[in-house]
C-alpha cells in the first residue's frame, strides 16, 4: 500500500494510527511481516515520472489467500482500516501473490 495522510492531522491522531499499525503487526496471527517505510528521493530519472507523491508505504506479508482473508477480517485490522480511511488523503491498496526469484 502507498499512502499520503491528510495534512494537518493532530499528533494524537498520528499516534493512534501508529498504535493501530503496531497492534495489527503484532497481534494478528496471519501476519508474517509488516513493514512501514518513508519514501526517499535521491535523484534517479524514474522519480521525475511519478505523477503522485505517496510519502509512506506499508507491506504486509501473509502466507496465502486464507491468511490474507483472516488478516482482513481480524478486529485489529478493522480498527486500523477505520483510522486509515479517516486520515487518508490518497492511497493505493492492492493485494499481490509474490514469487521469490532469488530463492528459486
N, CA, C and O atoms as a DFTB+ gen file, in Angstrom:
416 C
 N C O
     1  1       0.844      -1.155       0.000
     2  2       0.000       0.000       0.000
     3  2       0.895       1.224       0.000
     4  3       1.893       1.277       0.719
     5  1       0.535       2.199      -0.804
     6  2       1.188       3.501      -0.810
     7  2       0.154       4.491      -0.302
     8  3      -1.017       4.408      -0.670
     9  1       0.577       5.430       0.543
    10  2      -0.433       6.344       1.067
    11  2       0.147       7.702       1.448
    12  3       1.341       7.867       1.696
    13  1      -0.777       8.666       1.478
    14  2      -0.470      10.028       1.880
    15  2      -1.552      10.450       2.877
    16  3      -2.723      10.553       2.512
    17  1      -1.169      10.693       4.131
    18  2      -2.144      11.162       5.119
    19  2      -2.593      12.593       4.817
    20  3      -1.902      13.348       4.132
    21  1      -3.735      12.935       5.332
    22  2      -4.205      14.320       5.228
    23  2      -3.211      15.226       5.944
    24  3      -2.631      14.841       6.959
    25  1      -3.017      16.415       5.419
    26  2      -2.121      17.360       6.083
    27  2      -2.813      17.937       7.315
    28  3      -4.039      18.031       7.372
    29  1      -2.017      18.311       8.274
    30  2      -2.539      18.957       9.475
    31  2      -3.213      18.031      10.464
    32  3      -3.987      18.492      11.303
    33  1      -2.943      16.739      10.391
    34  2      -3.535      15.827      11.369
    35  2      -2.959      16.099      12.750
    36  3      -1.748      16.269      12.897
    37  1      -3.815      16.143      13.756
    38  2      -3.309      16.348      15.116
    39  2      -2.393      15.192      15.534
    40  3      -2.563      14.058      15.086
    41  1      -1.450      15.491      16.373
    42  2      -0.471      14.498      16.824
    43  2      -1.145      13.288      17.462
    44  3      -0.682      12.164      17.268
    45  1      -2.217      13.485      18.214
    46  2      -2.870      12.339      18.854
    47  2      -3.483      11.389      17.832
    48  3      -3.564      10.189      18.095
    49  1      -3.918      11.885      16.677
    50  2      -4.445      11.020      15.625
    51  2      -3.306      10.233      14.960
    52  3      -3.462       9.056      14.633
    53  1      -2.163      10.900      14.766
    54  2      -0.997      10.201      14.208
    55  2      -0.532       9.093      15.161
    56  3      -0.192       7.994      14.723
    57  1      -0.521       9.383      16.443
    58  2      -0.134       8.368      17.429
    59  2      -1.135       7.222      17.458
    60  3      -0.745       6.063      17.599
    61  1      -2.417       7.533      17.327
    62  2      -3.440       6.485      17.283
    63  2      -3.216       5.577      16.079
    64  3      -3.387       4.361      16.174
    65  1      -2.836       6.163      14.951
    66  2      -2.558       5.359      13.761
    67  2      -1.350       4.455      13.989
    68  3      -1.391       3.277      13.635
    69  1      -0.287       4.980      14.569
    70  2       0.891       4.157      14.843
    71  2       0.558       3.029      15.819
    72  3       1.040       1.907      15.662
    73  1      -0.260       3.323      16.820
    74  2      -0.680       2.286      17.766
    75  2      -1.474       1.192      17.047
    76  3      -1.274       0.007      17.312
    77  1      -2.375       1.584      16.139
    78  2      -3.181       0.611      15.397
    79  2      -2.310      -0.215      14.454
    80  3      -2.527      -1.418      14.311
    81  1      -1.328       0.415      13.811
    82  2      -0.405      -0.311      12.937
    83  2       0.394      -1.338      13.741
    84  3       0.543      -2.486      13.321
    85  1       0.903      -0.916      14.895
    86  2       1.686      -1.810      15.744
    87  2       0.841      -2.969      16.246
    88  3       1.300      -4.112      16.269
    89  1      -0.389      -2.681      16.647
    90  2      -1.274      -3.747      17.127
    91  2      -1.575      -4.744      16.011
    92  3      -1.559      -5.953      16.244
    93  1      -1.848      -4.257      14.813
    94  2      -2.114      -5.163      13.691
    95  2      -0.893      -6.017      13.395
    96  3      -1.016      -7.218      13.155
    97  1       0.282      -5.407      13.412
    98  2       1.519      -6.132      13.105
    99  2       1.810      -7.217      14.130
   100  3       2.261      -8.304      13.769
   101  1       1.561      -6.938      15.390
   102  2       1.949      -7.858      16.460
   103  2       0.851      -8.826      16.880
   104  3       1.149      -9.912      17.377
   105  1      -0.407      -8.455      16.690
   106  2      -1.489      -9.227      17.297
   107  2      -2.354     -10.007      16.316
   108  3      -3.228     -10.762      16.741
   109  1      -2.132      -9.844      15.015
   110  2      -2.897     -10.631      14.050
   111  2      -2.051     -11.840      13.671
   112  3      -0.999     -11.684      13.051
   113  1      -2.491     -13.038      14.032
   114  2      -1.659     -14.227      13.823
   115  2      -1.249     -14.473      12.372
   116  3      -0.175     -15.028      12.140
   117  1      -2.046     -14.090      11.406
   118  2      -1.741     -14.358       9.995
   119  2      -0.574     -13.519       9.470
   120  3       0.020     -13.865       8.449
   121  1      -0.240     -12.425      10.152
   122  2       0.817     -11.528       9.675
   123  2       2.185     -12.158       9.906
   124  3       2.534     -12.513      11.032
   125  1       2.953     -12.293       8.831
   126  2       4.319     -12.812       8.920
   127  2       5.322     -11.667       9.006
   128  3       6.277     -11.734       9.780
   129  1       5.111     -10.623       8.218
   130  2       5.943      -9.412       8.248
   131  2       5.041      -8.223       7.992
   132  3       4.067      -8.301       7.242
   133  1       5.390      -7.117       8.636
   134  2       4.617      -5.884       8.493
   135  2       5.621      -4.738       8.513
   136  3       6.143      -4.376       9.567
   137  1       5.882      -4.178       7.354
   138  2       6.877      -3.120       7.222
   139  2       6.196      -1.801       6.862
   140  3       5.272      -1.763       6.050
   141  1       6.671      -0.726       7.481
   142  2       6.253       0.634       7.146
   143  2       7.516       1.390       6.757
   144  3       8.550       1.275       7.415
   145  1       7.420       2.164       5.681
   146  2       8.592       2.915       5.247
   147  2       8.216       4.305       4.768
   148  3       7.062       4.582       4.441
   149  1       9.214       5.165       4.736
   150  2       9.037       6.515       4.194
   151  2       9.808       6.615       2.883
   152  3      10.889       6.047       2.727
   153  1       9.226       7.345       1.958
   154  2       9.824       7.479       0.636
   155  2      11.125       8.270       0.725
   156  3      11.222       9.259       1.452
   157  1      12.108       7.819      -0.021
   158  2      13.347       8.581      -0.151
   159  2      13.434       9.087      -1.585
   160  3      13.043       8.398      -2.528
   161  1      13.944      10.276      -1.730
   162  2      14.173      10.857      -3.049
   163  2      15.675      11.076      -3.168
   164  3      16.290      11.737      -2.332
   165  1      16.257      10.505      -4.234
   166  2      17.707      10.571      -4.362
   167  2      18.160      10.822      -5.793
   168  3      19.334      10.631      -6.112
   169  1      17.236      11.253      -6.667
   170  2      17.631      11.756      -7.964
   171  2      17.526      10.902      -9.206
   172  3      17.808      11.423     -10.285
   173  1      17.139       9.614      -9.153
   174  2      17.080       8.861     -10.402
   175  2      15.959       9.377     -11.310
   176  3      14.997       9.997     -10.857
   177  1      16.115       9.103     -12.584
   178  2      15.189       9.631     -13.582
   179  2      13.745       9.181     -13.340
   180  3      12.817       9.956     -13.569
   181  1      13.542       7.953     -12.885
   182  2      12.170       7.475     -12.701
   183  2      11.386       8.302     -11.691
   184  3      10.158       8.344     -11.760
   185  1      12.072       8.966     -10.747
   186  2      11.352       9.828      -9.803
   187  2      10.605      10.933     -10.533
   188  3       9.527      11.342     -10.103
   189  1      11.166      11.415     -11.626
   190  2      10.546      12.505     -12.382
   191  2       9.273      12.045     -13.092
   192  3       8.438      12.875     -13.453
   193  1       9.112      10.742     -13.295
   194  2       7.946      10.209     -13.998
   195  2       6.724      10.039     -13.098
   196  3       5.608       9.872     -13.591
   197  1       6.925      10.080     -11.805
   198  2       5.821       9.857     -10.874
   199  2       4.903      11.075     -10.823
   200  3       5.349      12.191     -10.558
   201  1       3.629      10.851     -11.078
   202  2       2.642      11.941     -11.088
   203  2       2.086      12.231      -9.697
   204  3       1.655      13.351      -9.419
   205  1       2.095      11.239      -8.837
   206  2       1.581      11.375      -7.475
   207  2       2.711      11.121      -6.493
   208  3       3.617      10.336      -6.772
   209  1       2.661      11.776      -5.357
   210  2       3.639      11.528      -4.309
   211  2       2.943      10.826      -3.149
   212  3       1.979      11.340      -2.581
   213  1       3.440       9.659      -2.814
   214  2       2.974       8.912      -1.654
   215  2       4.166       8.785      -0.714
   216  3       5.069       7.991      -0.978
   217  1       4.191       9.543       0.369
   218  2       5.370       9.564       1.228
   219  2       5.552       8.319       2.099
   220  3       6.613       8.138       2.696
   221  1       4.528       7.458       2.181
   222  2       4.614       6.275       3.028
   223  2       4.220       5.022       2.254
   224  3       3.404       5.066       1.334
   225  1       4.818       3.913       2.650
   226  2       4.468       2.604       2.103
   227  2       4.320       1.620       3.251
   228  3       5.017       1.713       4.261
   229  1       3.410       0.685       3.082
   230  2       3.257      -0.425       4.029
   231  2       3.203      -1.711       3.217
   232  3       2.512      -1.792       2.202
   233  1       3.935      -2.704       3.676
   234  2       3.922      -4.018       3.047
   235  2       3.599      -5.025       4.140
   236  3       4.338      -5.168       5.114
   237  1       2.488      -5.715       3.962
   238  2       2.055      -6.715       4.927
   239  2       2.147      -8.070       4.252
   240  3       1.546      -8.277       3.198
   241  1       2.889      -8.995       4.840
   242  2       3.065     -10.327       4.268
   243  2       2.281     -11.356       5.073
   244  3       2.330     -11.389       6.302
   245  1       1.561     -12.191       4.339
   246  2       0.854     -13.341       4.896
   247  2       1.243     -14.559       4.059
   248  3       1.854     -14.409       3.001
   249  1       0.899     -15.751       4.518
   250  2       1.319     -16.964       3.818
   251  2       0.542     -17.243       2.539
   252  3       1.108     -17.714       1.552
   253  1      -0.766     -16.948       2.560
   254  2      -1.609     -17.355       1.447
   255  2      -2.918     -16.566       1.486
   256  3      -3.100     -15.676       2.317
   257  1      -3.825     -16.913       0.569
   258  2      -5.106     -16.210       0.490
   259  2      -5.907     -16.361       1.778
   260  3      -6.555     -15.411       2.217
   261  1      -5.871     -17.530       2.382
   262  2      -6.581     -17.728       3.652
   263  2      -6.015     -16.800       4.730
   264  3      -6.770     -16.249       5.531
   265  1      -4.700     -16.626       4.752
   266  2      -4.079     -15.705       5.707
   267  2      -4.472     -14.272       5.443
   268  3      -4.719     -13.510       6.378
   269  1      -4.532     -13.896       4.174
   270  2      -4.971     -12.542       3.809
   271  2      -6.394     -12.304       4.280
   272  3      -6.694     -11.263       4.865
   273  1      -7.266     -13.261       4.028
   274  2      -8.661     -13.102       4.440
   275  2      -8.793     -13.056       5.956
   276  3      -9.610     -12.300       6.482
   277  1      -7.997     -13.859       6.667
   278  2      -8.013     -13.817       8.134
   279  2      -7.528     -12.457       8.629
   280  3      -8.096     -11.895       9.566
   281  1      -6.484     -11.931       8.006
   282  2      -5.969     -10.603       8.361
   283  2      -7.042      -9.541       8.149
   284  3      -7.277      -8.705       9.022
   285  1      -7.688      -9.577       6.998
   286  2      -8.689      -8.557       6.673
   287  2      -9.910      -8.611       7.588
   288  3     -10.557      -7.588       7.814
   289  1     -10.228      -9.782       8.112
   290  2     -11.411      -9.929       8.961
   291  2     -11.109      -9.760      10.450
   292  3     -12.028      -9.740      11.268
   293  1      -9.843      -9.641      10.802
   294  2      -9.454      -9.538      12.209
   295  2      -9.885      -8.183      12.776
   296  3      -9.779      -7.170      12.085
   297  1     -10.371      -8.148      14.030
   298  2     -10.795      -6.879      14.644
   299  2      -9.692      -5.807      14.679
   300  3      -9.993      -4.618      14.568
   301  1      -8.425      -6.211      14.830
   302  2      -7.335      -5.224      14.835
   303  2      -7.186      -4.576      13.463
   304  3      -6.856      -3.394      13.366
   305  1      -7.429      -5.348      12.401
   306  2      -7.390      -4.764      11.061
   307  2      -8.578      -3.841      10.844
   308  3      -8.439      -2.788      10.222
   309  1      -9.734      -4.219      11.345
   310  2     -10.911      -3.358      11.203
   311  2     -10.678      -2.015      11.898
   312  3     -11.064      -0.972      11.371
   313  1     -10.057      -2.033      13.064
   314  2      -9.738      -0.789      13.768
   315  2      -8.737       0.035      12.968
   316  3      -8.888       1.251      12.845
   317  1      -7.720      -0.620      12.426
   318  2      -6.722       0.050      11.605
   319  2      -7.366       0.644      10.365
   320  3      -7.085       1.790      10.012
   321  1      -8.220      -0.113       9.702
   322  2      -8.892       0.363       8.494
   323  2      -9.738       1.591       8.756
   324  3      -9.751       2.515       7.941
   325  1     -10.443       1.622       9.871
   326  2     -11.250       2.792      10.212
   327  2     -10.406       4.047      10.347
   328  3     -10.768       5.101       9.824
   329  1      -9.286       3.941      11.043
   330  2      -8.377       5.081      11.188
   331  2      -7.747       5.455       9.854
   332  3      -7.618       6.634       9.526
   333  1      -7.355       4.441       9.087
   334  2      -6.692       4.679       7.815
   335  2      -7.570       5.524       6.894
   336  3      -7.110       6.520       6.337
   337  1      -8.829       5.128       6.735
   338  2      -9.700       5.864       5.823
   339  2     -10.081       7.238       6.366
   340  3     -10.350       8.158       5.594
   341  1     -10.104       7.378       7.668
   342  2     -10.368       8.689       8.282
   343  2      -9.231       9.669       8.003
   344  3      -9.471      10.856       7.783
   345  1      -8.003       9.177       8.011
   346  2      -6.831      10.042       7.898
   347  2      -6.227      10.099       6.500
   348  3      -5.285      10.856       6.264
   349  1      -6.748       9.319       5.584
   350  2      -6.160       9.200       4.263
   351  2      -6.542      10.355       3.342
   352  3      -7.719      10.678       3.184
   353  1      -5.529      10.968       2.739
   354  2      -5.774      11.921       1.663
   355  2      -5.785      11.190       0.326
   356  3      -6.642      11.451      -0.518
   357  1      -4.838      10.276       0.131
   358  2      -4.758       9.483      -1.093
   359  2      -4.007       8.198      -0.796
   360  3      -3.157       8.148       0.093
   361  1      -4.331       7.167      -1.551
   362  2      -3.636       5.911      -1.343
   363  2      -3.900       4.922      -2.458
   364  3      -4.855       5.053      -3.225
   365  1      -3.040       3.941      -2.527
   366  2      -3.176       2.810      -3.432
   367  2      -3.042       1.549      -2.596
   368  3      -2.033       1.356      -1.917
   369  1      -4.044       0.698      -2.639
   370  2      -4.028      -0.534      -1.861
   371  2      -4.369      -1.683      -2.800
   372  3      -5.445      -1.716      -3.397
   373  1      -3.443      -2.617      -2.921
   374  2      -3.624      -3.784      -3.768
   375  2      -3.126      -5.015      -3.026
   376  3      -2.295      -4.916      -2.123
   377  1      -3.641      -6.175      -3.415
   378  2      -3.164      -7.448      -2.892
   379  2      -2.424      -8.163      -4.020
   380  3      -2.892      -8.195      -5.158
   381  1      -1.265      -8.735      -3.695
   382  2      -0.436      -9.434      -4.680
   383  2      -0.019     -10.790      -4.147
   384  3       0.190     -10.963      -2.947
   385  1       0.099     -11.749      -5.052
   386  2       0.741     -13.017      -4.743
   387  2       2.179     -12.897      -5.250
   388  3       2.411     -12.667      -6.437
   389  1       3.139     -13.056      -4.340
   390  2       4.538     -12.813      -4.675
   391  2       5.279     -14.120      -4.949
   392  3       4.946     -15.169      -4.398
   393  1       6.298     -14.032      -5.815
   394  2       7.201     -15.140      -6.115
   395  2       8.607     -14.734      -5.701
   396  3       9.024     -13.606      -5.961
   397  1       9.342     -15.634      -5.063
   398  2      10.708     -15.378      -4.651
   399  2      11.647     -15.817      -5.758
   400  3      11.928     -17.007      -5.893
   401  1      12.132     -14.885      -6.546
   402  2      13.011     -15.208      -7.659
   403  2      14.439     -15.478      -7.202
   404  3      15.153     -16.252      -7.840
   405  1      14.863     -14.858      -6.118
   406  2      16.225     -15.057      -5.632
   407  2      16.398     -16.446      -5.023
   408  3      17.469     -17.046      -5.118
   409  1      15.342     -16.948      -4.403
   410  2      15.430     -18.255      -3.747
   411  2      15.002     -19.404      -4.653
   412  3      14.972     -20.557      -4.222
   413  1      14.668     -19.092      -5.917
   414  2      14.156     -20.139      -6.823
   415  2      15.251     -21.060      -7.311
   416  3      14.983     -21.987      -8.076
